[in-house]
Amino acid sequence: MMNAVPDKEVPVDVLINDGKINDRRIDEVRINPAQAAHAQTRAVATPALETPDVLVIGGGPAGSTAATLLARKGWRVTLLEKDRHPRFHIGESLLPMNMPILKRLGVLEQVRAIGVLKLGADFPNDAGHYNVFSFQRALDARVDFAFHVKREEFDQLLFEHARNNGVDAREQTPVDQVAFAEDGAITVQAGAQRYLPRYLLDASGRDAFLGTKLGIKRRNARHASAAVFSHFRGVRRREGAHAGNISIYRHEHGWAWLIPLRDDVMSAGAVCFPDYMKQRNGDTEGFLLRTLASVPEIAERMRGAERVAPVHVTGNYAYECSRMHGRHWSLLGDAYAFVDPMFSSGVFLAMHSAELAADMVDAALREPAREPLLQRALQKRFDRGLDEFKWFIYRFTSPTMKHLFANPRDVLQVESAVVSMLAGDVFDSAPVLRRLRLFRAIYAITALGMAPSALRGWLRRRRQVRVQVQGDTLQPGNP
């Protein structure tokens, strides 16, 4: 008599975990009726595998921009946003170089309708007043204005615009898992739904979804800061044409901002050294108000103001991923790197990287063999501009930079080039980049002339990278 073969469950599909295909071998298998019924039920209950050309994680400015542009190029694009719009987000100030992108998207006038006109930025000077860096003074100024926006309105506008351009845009759809097969296939799991895109874009912002999952996200070894901020009503604005200025101040432990928004609302916040931020001892609102009040002009402008939003803390700002791309995937905006909100570069860098990536992905899908070359070219170009912002951000709280911004001189159009940097024009303009190199030389010479204070400032900034900030209210995953 032959021995009975034990019943074995038939695998319904091939499992993909941690980049490896787990294909269970089936030798002798006997299917009993109960197992057959179970397999049929599973097949009916399991959603069909969706196969968009491009899947985008994150429905912020980067994700919505990339999705819109790729849909216009004829690709089937799915956009997954974990929350529901509108939702709060920091980063309310745009740069002039955002404006051409908004125009190409077709939303410039819609953004104008919800924004506050921004013609420049002002910084304190040594006389107790302030210097205005007007965008119209930029070297070869192509655009001389920008807007401040409430991000919940701005992000929702871009997300809905993507949907109107044919993107399959889904809200309240957090991505749970991403798996990479040896043949390059990428499987994305979001709830019960699975996706098999030809290309994956991570625009998840400071969540840095892929960077975290792949272990390539790392703290910035040269810069550390944390921020506390809220919205207030009744804060005095600048007068006349400067009413929309972003005002940047320095306090003893970092810097502060005032950003005018619609409906008499002012975004007010302080970016601080982490060792100082740890002194708030649970009184976050009091800490914010005391820090802002330590700057006499901010105290005067905020006299009688009323807080109209929660007080938020976000820490351990600065990080970067060791690479921007992999086989059939790319990181956009803050999902790739974030340094500091100084100079309001975040939204511009997000949308600029998205526009560059849309062109790259379009070309890679049409000519797959060129994908690695296209990816390398994009990262080289993007890193070059990002490095210009980094150089200024790393040094902004130094005594040397404080002196130079308080006493600007347009020698050889160097000040005009700095204004161009403030406008976001750091990627393609050779005249701007040459003069920014000259500014670095001026910085070095000035630092030598004030060596003791410059050295003390450098040592303090270096100590901050080892300090952790607790209690992040915007990124729960942060320590």
DASULVEN-V469589 format. One record per pair of residues at least 6 apart in sequence whose ideal C-beta (glycine too) atoms are under 8 Angstrom apart, sorted by the first residue. I is the first residue (numbers start at 1). J is the second residue. If there is no record, write none. Layout:
i=I j=J
i=I j=J
This chain:
i=5 j=28
i=5 j=29
i=5 j=30
i=6 j=30
i=7 j=30
i=7 j=31
i=7 j=32
i=7 j=35
i=8 j=26
i=8 j=28
i=8 j=29
i=8 j=30
i=9 j=35
i=10 j=26
i=10 j=29
i=10 j=31
i=10 j=35
i=10 j=39
i=11 j=24
i=11 j=26
i=12 j=39
i=12 j=42
i=12 j=43
i=12 j=46
i=14 j=21
i=14 j=22
i=14 j=23
i=15 j=21
i=15 j=22
i=16 j=22
i=16 j=179
i=16 j=180
i=16 j=181
i=16 j=185
i=16 j=187
i=17 j=179
i=18 j=179
i=19 j=179
i=19 j=180
i=19 j=181
i=19 j=182
i=20 j=181
i=20 j=182
i=21 j=181
i=21 j=182
i=46 j=192
i=47 j=192
i=47 j=193
i=47 j=194
i=49 j=194
i=49 j=195
i=49 j=196
i=50 j=78
i=50 j=193
i=50 j=194
i=50 j=195
i=50 j=196
i=51 j=195
i=51 j=196
i=51 j=197
i=51 j=198
i=52 j=76
i=52 j=77
i=52 j=78
i=52 j=168
i=52 j=195
i=52 j=197
i=52 j=198
i=53 j=70
i=53 j=75
i=53 j=76
i=53 j=77
i=53 j=197
i=53 j=198
i=53 j=199
i=53 j=365
i=54 j=66
i=54 j=67
i=54 j=70
i=54 j=75
i=54 j=76
i=54 j=77
i=54 j=78
i=54 j=197
i=54 j=198
i=54 j=199
i=54 j=200
i=54 j=201
i=54 j=361
i=54 j=365
i=55 j=77
i=55 j=78
i=55 j=80
i=55 j=188
i=55 j=195
i=55 j=197
i=55 j=199
i=55 j=200
i=55 j=201
i=56 j=63
i=56 j=66
i=56 j=67
i=56 j=77
i=56 j=78
i=56 j=79
i=56 j=80
i=56 j=201
i=56 j=203
i=57 j=63
i=57 j=80
i=57 j=175
i=57 j=188
i=57 j=200
i=57 j=201
i=57 j=202
i=57 j=203
i=57 j=204
i=57 j=209
i=57 j=210
i=57 j=335
i=58 j=80
i=58 j=81
i=58 j=82
i=58 j=202
i=58 j=203
i=58 j=204
i=58 j=205
i=58 j=207
i=58 j=209
i=58 j=332
i=58 j=335
i=59 j=79
i=59 j=80
i=59 j=81
i=59 j=85
i=59 j=155
i=59 j=159
i=59 j=162
i=59 j=169
i=59 j=171
i=59 j=203
i=60 j=81
i=60 j=89
i=60 j=155
i=60 j=158
i=60 j=203
i=60 j=205
i=60 j=333
i=60 j=350
i=61 j=154
i=61 j=155
i=61 j=158
i=61 j=333
i=61 j=347
i=61 j=350
i=61 j=351
i=61 j=354
i=62 j=203
i=62 j=205
i=62 j=332
i=62 j=333
i=62 j=334
i=62 j=335
i=62 j=350
i=62 j=351
i=62 j=353
i=62 j=354
i=63 j=79
i=63 j=81
i=63 j=201
i=63 j=203
i=63 j=204
i=63 j=332
i=63 j=354
i=64 j=79
i=64 j=155
i=64 j=158
i=64 j=159
i=64 j=161
i=64 j=162
i=64 j=167
i=64 j=169
i=65 j=101
i=65 j=105
i=65 j=158
i=65 j=350
i=65 j=351
i=65 j=354
i=65 j=355
i=65 j=358
i=66 j=201
i=66 j=203
i=66 j=332
i=66 j=354
i=66 j=355
i=66 j=357
i=66 j=358
i=66 j=361
i=67 j=77
i=67 j=79
i=67 j=162
i=67 j=167
i=67 j=169
i=68 j=105
i=68 j=158
i=68 j=161
i=68 j=162
i=68 j=165
i=68 j=167
i=69 j=105
i=69 j=354
i=69 j=355
i=69 j=358
i=69 j=359
i=70 j=77
i=70 j=358
i=70 j=361
i=70 j=362
i=71 j=77
i=71 j=162
i=71 j=165
i=71 j=166
i=71 j=167
i=72 j=165
i=72 j=166
i=73 j=358
i=73 j=362
i=75 j=361
i=75 j=362
i=75 j=365
i=76 j=168
i=77 j=166
i=77 j=167
i=77 j=168
i=78 j=167
i=78 j=168
i=78 j=169
i=78 j=170
i=78 j=195
i=78 j=197
i=79 j=159
i=79 j=162
i=79 j=167
i=79 j=168
i=79 j=169
i=79 j=170
i=80 j=170
i=80 j=173
i=80 j=174
i=80 j=175
i=80 j=190
i=81 j=159
i=81 j=169
i=81 j=170
i=81 j=171
i=81 j=172
i=81 j=173
i=82 j=172
i=82 j=173
i=82 j=174
i=82 j=175
i=82 j=204
i=82 j=207
i=83 j=171
i=83 j=172
i=84 j=171
i=84 j=172
i=85 j=152
i=85 j=155
i=85 j=156
i=85 j=159
i=85 j=160
i=85 j=171
i=86 j=152
i=86 j=153
i=86 j=155
i=86 j=156
i=87 j=152
i=87 j=155
i=88 j=151
i=88 j=152
i=88 j=309
i=89 j=151
i=89 j=152
i=89 j=155
i=90 j=151
i=90 j=227
i=90 j=229
i=90 j=312
i=90 j=314
i=90 j=341
i=90 j=474
i=91 j=151
i=91 j=341
i=91 j=344
i=91 j=346
i=91 j=347
i=92 j=148
i=92 j=149
i=92 j=150
i=92 j=151
i=92 j=259
i=92 j=261
i=92 j=267
i=93 j=118
i=93 j=146
i=93 j=148
i=93 j=246
i=93 j=259
i=93 j=344
i=93 j=347
i=94 j=111
i=94 j=115
i=94 j=118
i=94 j=146
i=94 j=147
i=94 j=148
i=94 j=149
i=94 j=344
i=94 j=347
i=94 j=348
i=95 j=146
i=95 j=343
i=95 j=344
i=95 j=345
i=95 j=347
i=95 j=348
i=95 j=422
i=95 j=423
i=95 j=424
i=96 j=135
i=96 j=138
i=96 j=141
i=96 j=142
i=96 j=143
i=96 j=144
i=96 j=145
i=96 j=146
i=96 j=423
i=96 j=424
i=96 j=425
i=97 j=143
i=97 j=348
i=97 j=352
i=97 j=423
i=97 j=424
i=97 j=425
i=98 j=146
i=98 j=347
i=98 j=348
i=98 j=351
i=98 j=424
i=99 j=108
i=99 j=143
i=99 j=145
i=99 j=146
i=100 j=142
i=100 j=143
i=101 j=348
i=101 j=351
i=101 j=352
i=101 j=355
i=102 j=108
i=102 j=111
i=104 j=355
i=105 j=158
i=105 j=161
i=106 j=161
i=107 j=157
i=107 j=158
i=107 j=161
i=110 j=157
i=110 j=161
i=111 j=147
i=111 j=149
i=111 j=154
i=111 j=157
i=112 j=147
i=114 j=149
i=114 j=150
i=114 j=153
i=114 j=154
i=114 j=157
i=114 j=262
i=115 j=147
i=115 j=148
i=115 j=149
i=115 j=154
i=115 j=262
i=116 j=147
i=116 j=148
i=116 j=149
i=116 j=244
i=116 j=260
i=116 j=261
i=116 j=262
i=117 j=145
i=117 j=147
i=117 j=244
i=118 j=145
i=118 j=146
i=118 j=147
i=118 j=148
i=118 j=244
i=118 j=245
i=118 j=246
i=119 j=134
i=119 j=135
i=119 j=136
i=119 j=144
i=119 j=145
i=119 j=241
i=119 j=242
i=119 j=244
i=119 j=245
i=120 j=132
i=120 j=133
i=120 j=134
i=120 j=135
i=120 j=136
i=120 j=242
i=120 j=245
i=121 j=132
i=121 j=133
i=121 j=245
i=121 j=246
i=121 j=247
i=121 j=248
i=121 j=422
i=122 j=130
i=122 j=131
i=122 j=132
i=122 j=133
i=122 j=238
i=122 j=242
i=122 j=245
i=122 j=246
i=122 j=247
i=122 j=248
i=123 j=130
i=123 j=131
i=123 j=133
i=123 j=248
i=123 j=405
i=123 j=406
i=124 j=130
i=124 j=131
i=124 j=249
i=124 j=250
i=124 j=297
i=124 j=406
i=125 j=131
i=125 j=406
i=125 j=407
i=126 j=406
i=126 j=407
i=130 j=247
i=130 j=297
i=131 j=405
i=131 j=406
i=131 j=408
i=132 j=242
i=132 j=245
i=133 j=408
i=133 j=418
i=133 j=419
i=133 j=422
i=134 j=144
i=134 j=419
i=135 j=141
i=135 j=143
i=135 j=144
i=135 j=145
i=135 j=146
i=135 j=419
i=135 j=422
i=135 j=423
i=136 j=144
i=137 j=415
i=137 j=416
i=137 j=419
i=138 j=144
i=138 j=416
i=138 j=419
i=138 j=420
i=138 j=422
i=138 j=423
i=138 j=425
i=139 j=413
i=139 j=416
i=139 j=417
i=139 j=419
i=139 j=420
i=139 j=425
i=139 j=429
i=139 j=431
i=139 j=432
i=139 j=435
i=140 j=420
i=140 j=429
i=140 j=431
i=140 j=432
i=141 j=420
i=141 j=423
i=142 j=425
i=143 j=423
i=146 j=423
i=148 j=244
i=148 j=246
i=148 j=259
i=148 j=260
i=148 j=261
i=148 j=267
i=149 j=261
i=150 j=261
i=150 j=262
i=150 j=265
i=159 j=169
i=159 j=171
i=160 j=169
i=162 j=169
i=163 j=169
i=173 j=190
i=173 j=191
i=173 j=193
i=174 j=190
i=174 j=191
i=175 j=188
i=175 j=189
i=175 j=190
i=175 j=204
i=175 j=209
i=176 j=189
i=176 j=190
i=176 j=191
i=177 j=187
i=177 j=188
i=177 j=189
i=178 j=186
i=178 j=187
i=178 j=188
i=178 j=189
i=178 j=200
i=178 j=209
i=178 j=210
i=178 j=213
i=179 j=186
i=179 j=187
i=179 j=189
i=180 j=186
i=180 j=326
i=180 j=327
i=181 j=187
i=184 j=327
i=184 j=328
i=185 j=196
i=186 j=196
i=186 j=197
i=186 j=200
i=186 j=328
i=186 j=329
i=187 j=194
i=187 j=195
i=187 j=196
i=188 j=194
i=188 j=195
i=188 j=196
i=188 j=197
i=188 j=200
i=189 j=195
i=197 j=328
i=198 j=328
i=198 j=365
i=199 j=328
i=199 j=329
i=199 j=330
i=199 j=361
i=199 j=364
i=199 j=365
i=200 j=210
i=200 j=328
i=200 j=329
i=200 j=330
i=201 j=329
i=201 j=330
i=201 j=332
i=201 j=357
i=201 j=361
i=202 j=208
i=202 j=209
i=202 j=210
i=202 j=211
i=202 j=329
i=202 j=330
i=202 j=331
i=202 j=332
i=202 j=335
i=203 j=332
i=203 j=333
i=203 j=335
i=203 j=350
i=203 j=354
i=204 j=210
i=204 j=335
i=205 j=333
i=205 j=334
i=205 j=335
i=205 j=350
i=206 j=314
i=206 j=334
i=206 j=338
i=206 j=474
i=206 j=475
i=207 j=335
i=207 j=475
i=207 j=477
i=208 j=217
i=208 j=319
i=208 j=321
i=208 j=331
i=208 j=334
i=208 j=335
i=208 j=336
i=209 j=335
i=210 j=329
i=210 j=331
i=210 j=335
i=211 j=217
i=211 j=321
i=211 j=331
i=211 j=335
i=211 j=336
i=212 j=477
i=214 j=326
i=216 j=321
i=216 j=322
i=216 j=323
i=217 j=319
i=217 j=320
i=217 j=321
i=218 j=319
i=218 j=320
i=218 j=321
i=218 j=322
i=219 j=316
i=219 j=318
i=219 j=319
i=219 j=465
i=220 j=318
i=220 j=319
i=220 j=320
i=220 j=339
i=220 j=465
i=221 j=465
i=222 j=318
i=222 j=390
i=222 j=394
i=222 j=465
i=223 j=317
i=223 j=318
i=223 j=339
i=223 j=340
i=223 j=390
i=223 j=393
i=223 j=394
i=223 j=461
i=223 j=464
i=223 j=465
i=224 j=273
i=224 j=274
i=224 j=316
i=224 j=317
i=224 j=318
i=224 j=464
i=224 j=465
i=224 j=466
i=224 j=467
i=225 j=254
i=225 j=271
i=225 j=272
i=225 j=273
i=225 j=274
i=225 j=317
i=225 j=318
i=225 j=340
i=225 j=464
i=226 j=271
i=226 j=272
i=226 j=274
i=226 j=277
i=226 j=313
i=226 j=314
i=226 j=315
i=226 j=316
i=226 j=317
i=226 j=469
i=227 j=269
i=227 j=270
i=227 j=271
i=227 j=272
i=227 j=313
i=227 j=314
i=227 j=315
i=227 j=317
i=227 j=341
i=228 j=269
i=228 j=270
i=228 j=272
i=228 j=277
i=228 j=280
i=228 j=284
i=228 j=287
i=228 j=288
i=228 j=291
i=228 j=311
i=228 j=312
i=228 j=313
i=229 j=257
i=229 j=267
i=229 j=268
i=229 j=269
i=229 j=270
i=229 j=288
i=229 j=311
i=229 j=312
i=230 j=267
i=230 j=268
i=230 j=269
i=230 j=285
i=230 j=288
i=230 j=307
i=230 j=309
i=230 j=310
i=230 j=311
i=230 j=312
i=231 j=261
i=231 j=265
i=231 j=266
i=231 j=267
i=231 j=268
i=231 j=307
i=231 j=308
i=231 j=309
i=232 j=265
i=232 j=266
i=232 j=268
i=232 j=302
i=232 j=305
i=232 j=306
i=232 j=307
i=232 j=308
i=233 j=263
i=233 j=264
i=233 j=265
i=233 j=266
i=233 j=305
i=233 j=306
i=233 j=308
i=234 j=264
i=234 j=304
i=234 j=305
i=234 j=306
i=235 j=258
i=235 j=260
i=235 j=266
i=235 j=268
i=235 j=301
i=235 j=302
i=235 j=305
i=236 j=300
i=236 j=301
i=236 j=302
i=236 j=303
i=237 j=243
i=237 j=244
i=237 j=260
i=237 j=266
i=238 j=244
i=238 j=245
i=238 j=247
i=243 j=260
i=244 j=260
i=245 j=260
i=246 j=257
i=246 j=258
i=246 j=259
i=246 j=260
i=246 j=344
i=247 j=257
i=247 j=258
i=248 j=255
i=248 j=256
i=248 j=257
i=248 j=342
i=249 j=255
i=249 j=256
i=249 j=257
i=249 j=258
i=249 j=295
i=249 j=297
i=249 j=298
i=250 j=256
i=250 j=295
i=250 j=397
i=250 j=402
i=251 j=270
i=251 j=272
i=251 j=291
i=251 j=292
i=251 j=294
i=251 j=295
i=252 j=294
i=253 j=272
i=253 j=273
i=253 j=276
i=253 j=291
i=254 j=270
i=254 j=271
i=254 j=272
i=254 j=273
i=254 j=276
i=254 j=397
i=255 j=270
i=255 j=271
i=255 j=342
i=255 j=396
i=255 j=397
i=256 j=268
i=256 j=269
i=256 j=270
i=256 j=271
i=256 j=291
i=256 j=292
i=256 j=295
i=256 j=298
i=257 j=267
i=257 j=268
i=257 j=269
i=257 j=270
i=257 j=271
i=257 j=341
i=258 j=266
i=258 j=267
i=258 j=268
i=258 j=298
i=258 j=301
i=259 j=266
i=259 j=267
i=259 j=268
i=260 j=266
i=260 j=267
i=261 j=267
i=265 j=308
i=266 j=305
i=268 j=288
i=268 j=292
i=268 j=298
i=268 j=302
i=269 j=288
i=270 j=288
i=270 j=291
i=270 j=292
i=271 j=317
i=271 j=340
i=271 j=341
i=271 j=342
i=272 j=291
i=273 j=460
i=273 j=461
i=273 j=464
i=273 j=467
i=274 j=315
i=274 j=316
i=274 j=464
i=274 j=467
i=274 j=468
i=274 j=469
i=275 j=463
i=275 j=464
i=275 j=467
i=277 j=313
i=277 j=315
i=277 j=469
i=278 j=467
i=278 j=469
i=278 j=470
i=279 j=287
i=280 j=286
i=280 j=287
i=280 j=313
i=281 j=287
i=284 j=311
i=284 j=313
i=284 j=471
i=285 j=307
i=285 j=311
i=288 j=311
i=292 j=298
i=292 j=299
i=292 j=302
i=293 j=299
i=293 j=302
i=310 j=473
i=312 j=473
i=312 j=474
i=313 j=469
i=313 j=471
i=313 j=472
i=313 j=473
i=313 j=474
i=314 j=472
i=314 j=473
i=314 j=474
i=314 j=475
i=314 j=478
i=315 j=468
i=315 j=469
i=315 j=470
i=315 j=471
i=315 j=472
i=315 j=478
i=315 j=479
i=316 j=468
i=316 j=469
i=316 j=472
i=316 j=478
i=316 j=479
i=317 j=338
i=317 j=339
i=317 j=340
i=317 j=341
i=318 j=338
i=318 j=339
i=318 j=340
i=319 j=337
i=319 j=338
i=320 j=336
i=320 j=337
i=320 j=338
i=320 j=339
i=321 j=331
i=321 j=335
i=321 j=336
i=321 j=337
i=323 j=379
i=324 j=330
i=324 j=331
i=324 j=336
i=324 j=375
i=324 j=378
i=324 j=379
i=324 j=382
i=324 j=383
i=325 j=331
i=325 j=375
i=325 j=376
i=325 j=378
i=325 j=379
i=327 j=371
i=328 j=371
i=330 j=357
i=330 j=360
i=330 j=361
i=330 j=375
i=330 j=378
i=332 j=350
i=332 j=353
i=332 j=354
i=332 j=357
i=333 j=346
i=333 j=349
i=333 j=350
i=333 j=351
i=333 j=353
i=333 j=354
i=334 j=346
i=334 j=350
i=336 j=353
i=337 j=386
i=338 j=346
i=339 j=386
i=339 j=389
i=339 j=390
i=339 j=393
i=340 j=393
i=340 j=396
i=342 j=392
i=342 j=393
i=342 j=396
i=343 j=389
i=343 j=392
i=343 j=393
i=343 j=421
i=343 j=422
i=345 j=389
i=345 j=424
i=348 j=424
i=349 j=385
i=349 j=386
i=349 j=389
i=352 j=382
i=352 j=385
i=352 j=424
i=352 j=427
i=353 j=382
i=356 j=378
i=356 j=381
i=356 j=382
i=357 j=378
i=360 j=374
i=360 j=375
i=360 j=377
i=360 j=378
i=363 j=370
i=363 j=374
i=364 j=370
i=364 j=371
i=364 j=374
i=364 j=375
i=381 j=427
i=384 j=427
i=385 j=426
i=385 j=427
i=388 j=421
i=388 j=426
i=388 j=433
i=388 j=436
i=389 j=421
i=389 j=426
i=391 j=440
i=392 j=401
i=392 j=421
i=394 j=461
i=395 j=401
i=395 j=443
i=397 j=457
i=397 j=461
i=398 j=447
i=398 j=454
i=398 j=457
i=398 j=458
i=398 j=461
i=399 j=450
i=399 j=453
i=399 j=454
i=399 j=457
i=400 j=443
i=400 j=446
i=400 j=447
i=400 j=450
i=400 j=454
i=400 j=457
i=401 j=443
i=403 j=446
i=403 j=450
i=404 j=442
i=404 j=443
i=404 j=446
i=408 j=415
i=408 j=418
i=409 j=415
i=410 j=416
i=412 j=435
i=412 j=438
i=413 j=431
i=413 j=435
i=414 j=435
i=414 j=438
i=414 j=439
i=414 j=442
i=416 j=435
i=417 j=431
i=417 j=432
i=417 j=434
i=417 j=435
i=417 j=436
i=417 j=438
i=417 j=439
i=418 j=436
i=418 j=439
i=420 j=426
i=420 j=429
i=420 j=432
i=421 j=432
i=421 j=436
i=425 j=432
i=426 j=432
i=426 j=433
i=426 j=436
i=447 j=454
i=448 j=454
i=468 j=479
i=469 j=479
i=470 j=479
i=472 j=478
i=472 j=479
